[in-house]
């Protein structure tokens, strides 16, 4: 099966689920299924990028956190965000720096503070690799009105907020 066939099969399957009838189809189970599917597809692309760049998938998660942060992150803030040990974050940052994706810079006022910056060349590599994701997003967005997209964004923001505040599962 080609990727176009696979895309068509996924599109046909999602078209039937795109406008659920009121009731059980719009319930928690339907959301759980679609969120898991989307997470799986994004993970597939993330793992592919990691392999393409000879990185670990956690390194790509760290890159996304660095890119999305409103200000340069410190290794400590990245450690907290990723839930890793300081040694694991140091190893991750070492790999990302060696690969040319990030640079570490010391604060001029306090030389002990290190900030992590995403390199422009890394943006280009990510942009090239993830262009199919951007194109898929544009195609999906075209199916919705501005009002619907506003609602979807509000839902995703609310989900992210709830997930960030949810306690870690007990073992």
N, C-alpha and C positions, 0 to 999 in steps of 0.2 A: 504494500500500500504506500503510495506516495504521500508526501506531506500535504499536498493539495487535497488528496482524497481524505486524509485524516482530518484536515481542516473542515472539509465539507461535512463529514460525519459528525464532527463536534458541533458545527454550525446547525445542522439539522436537528441534532439532539437538543441544543440550547434554544433553538427557535420555538420548539414545542413547550419549553419551560420558561421562555422569556416573559410571557404574560400569564402568570398563574391565575387560575380562577380564585375568587375569594374563598377563604376557608382553609382546609388543611394544607393545600399546596403552598400557601404563603406562610405556613407555620415554621416553627423552629427547625424541624427536620429538613425542610426544603432549603432554608438558609444554610444549615450546617453542611449539607451536600454540596451546594454551590461554592461556599467558602473553601471547603476542602479541595474541590476540583481546581479552583483558582490558585490556591496555595500550591498544589501539586504542579500546575503548569509553570508558575513562577519559579518554583524550586528547580524544575527541569531546566529552565533557561539559565538560572543562576549557577547550577552545577556545570552546565555546558560552558558558560563564560569562565568559571573557575578552571576547568580543565584546559580550555583554550589559552588561558593566561598562565597556566602552570601554578595555580594557587589552590588553596583549600577553600571549600565553600564558606567557612567562617570568615576568611579573608574578604570575600565579596560582601558578606553581611557587614563587616567592619567598614568597607569602602562606602557602602550605602549610608551607614550612620554618619560617616565623616562628610559625605556629600550633602546629606539632608540637614545637618546641624546648622542652626542659624548663625553660629560663630565657631571659630576653630575649636576643636575638642582637645582636651588634655588626655593623655593615656589613662588617667584615673577615671575620667568621665566615660571614656570608651569602655573601660573595664566594667563599670557599673551598668552601662547600657547593654552590653553583651552578656553580662553575668559570667565572666571568665576570671581566672586568677590573673594576678599582675604578670606572672611569668608567661602565661599563654598570650596575653595582650602584647607583651614585649616581643615574643616570637612572631606573632602576627604582623606587628608593625615592622619588624626587621624584614620579613618576606615582602611586604608591600613596598617598603623603601627600596630594597634590592631590585624589585621588578619595575621601579620607576612610577608607581601609582601615587605615592605620597611623599611628603618631605616633613621632617620634624624641625621646628624652629624654636629657639629659646626666646623667652620674653626679654626685652631689653631692660626692663626695670627690675625684674627678679629672675636671675639666670637659672634658678632651679625649676622654673615653670616651662614646660615644653608644650607647644601646640602642634597639632597634626593638621597638615594642609593637603588637600586633594590636588594633584598635579594636572595641569591643562592637558598634557599628553594622555593621561589616563581617561579624562573626559572623552577625548576623541575615540579611544579604543572602545570604551563602553558604549558610546553613541553608535559607532559602527556595528558593534555586536548586537545591541539591543534594538536596532532599527525595526526588525520585525515585530517586536513588542509595541513600539510606538505606533506602527502602522495598524496593528490589530486594535490598539486602543482607539485610534482615530475612527476605524470602521465601526467599532462597537458604539462609540459616542454618537456617530451619525444616526444611529437608530433611535435616539432619544431627543426630546425637546430640552431646551435650556432649563425649564422648570424641573423636569425629571432629573437632569444631571445635577442640579443643585441639591435635590433630595438625596440622590445617590451619594454625593460628596458628604452631605450631612450625616448620612448613615455610616459611611466608612470612617469619618472622623469620630463619631460616637463609638463605633466598634473599637477603634484603636485606643480611645480613651478608656473604655471599659476593660479592654485586655491589659492595658498598661497598669491598671489598678488592681487587677485580679490577683489573688494570692497564687503562688506557685502550687501546683498539685502536690499533695502529700504522697510520700512513697510508702 
